Amino acid sequence: MTFVDLELHVVQWAEARKIIPNSTPEAQYIKAISEMGELADALLKKNPNDIKDAIGDTVVCLINMCALLDINLTDCLEVAYLQIKNRKGSLLPNGVFVKQ
């Protein structure tokens, strides 16, 4: 299944459960932040299954937020990619990105 297919399935799932009409972008944002906390915990514990689950749950929240804003996550990713695609530089071992 492609990412676009999965995105559509998530929106349909959320609509069937009344998440889309009854939630708000702000509520989905807060839920995504909560899922990021779970991701941090899973990373600290080095638990691959929980890492995948938390990343997936975060993406579901972002898809829901986008649906509520009448945009889609794929378009958001494309906008971000178009902004970064020509950036040159590299990440140092200390985590600092140095632009060329």
C-alpha distance (Angstrom), angle and dihedral (degrees) to the residues before:
residue distance angle dihedral
M1 . . .
T2 3.82 . .
F3 3.78 124.0 .
V4 3.81 89.8 -109.6
D5 3.82 90.1 53.3
L6 3.79 91.3 49.8
E7 3.80 90.9 47.0
L8 3.81 89.9 54.5
H9 3.81 91.9 47.5
V10 3.82 90.7 51.4
V11 3.81 91.0 51.1
Q12 3.80 91.2 48.8
W13 3.82 90.2 48.0
A14 3.81 90.8 49.9
E15 3.80 92.4 47.5
A16 3.82 91.8 50.1
R17 3.80 89.4 53.6
K18 3.82 92.8 45.6
I19 3.80 91.8 -116.6
I20 3.80 92.0 125.1
P21 3.81 98.3 51.1
N22 3.83 96.4 35.3
S23 3.79 104.3 39.3
T24 3.79 130.3 69.6
P25 3.80 132.8 -135.1
E26 3.80 87.7 -113.1
A27 3.82 92.4 53.8
Q28 3.80 91.2 49.5
Y29 3.80 90.2 48.1
I30 3.80 90.7 53.3
K31 3.81 90.0 47.9
A32 3.81 89.9 50.4
I33 3.81 90.2 52.5
S34 3.81 89.0 50.8
E35 3.80 89.6 52.0
M36 3.82 89.3 49.7
G37 3.80 87.4 56.9
E38 3.79 88.6 54.3
L39 3.81 88.0 49.2
A40 3.81 91.0 53.0
D41 3.80 89.6 51.9
A42 3.81 91.9 48.3
L43 3.81 91.2 48.9
L44 3.80 91.7 50.6
K45 3.80 90.0 49.9
K46 3.84 90.8 43.9
N47 3.81 90.3 -131.8
P48 3.84 107.7 158.7
N49 3.80 95.5 -166.6
D50 3.80 93.2 50.8
I51 3.82 90.2 44.7
K52 3.81 90.9 55.6
D53 3.81 91.6 45.0
A54 3.81 93.4 50.3
I55 3.81 93.3 46.6
G56 3.80 90.2 48.5
D57 3.81 92.6 47.7
T58 3.81 90.2 49.6
V59 3.81 91.1 51.4
V60 3.84 90.2 49.2
C61 3.81 89.3 54.8
L62 3.81 91.1 48.5
I63 3.81 91.0 49.3
N64 3.81 89.8 50.1
M65 3.80 91.2 48.4
C66 3.80 90.6 50.3
A67 3.81 91.8 48.6
L68 3.80 89.8 52.8
L69 3.82 88.6 51.4
D70 3.84 91.7 46.5
I71 3.80 93.8 -117.0
N72 3.78 130.9 103.7
L73 3.76 131.4 -124.1
T74 3.79 93.3 -126.2
D75 3.82 90.1 60.5
C76 3.82 90.1 48.6
L77 3.79 90.5 51.5
E78 3.80 90.6 49.4
V79 3.83 91.5 51.8
A80 3.80 90.3 50.9
Y81 3.80 92.8 46.2
L82 3.81 92.4 50.2
Q83 3.82 88.5 54.1
I84 3.81 95.0 50.0
K85 3.80 104.4 31.5
N86 3.80 95.8 92.7
R87 3.80 97.4 40.1
K88 3.76 113.3 121.0
G89 3.76 127.4 -156.8
S90 3.76 139.5 72.5
L91 3.77 142.9 -106.9
L92 3.77 115.0 -106.0
P93 3.81 120.8 -139.6
N94 3.84 88.7 -104.6
G95 3.82 90.7 61.4
V96 3.82 97.8 -104.5
F97 3.82 116.3 132.3
V98 3.80 111.3 -140.9
K99 3.79 114.9 -157.2
Q100 3.80 118.9 -145.1
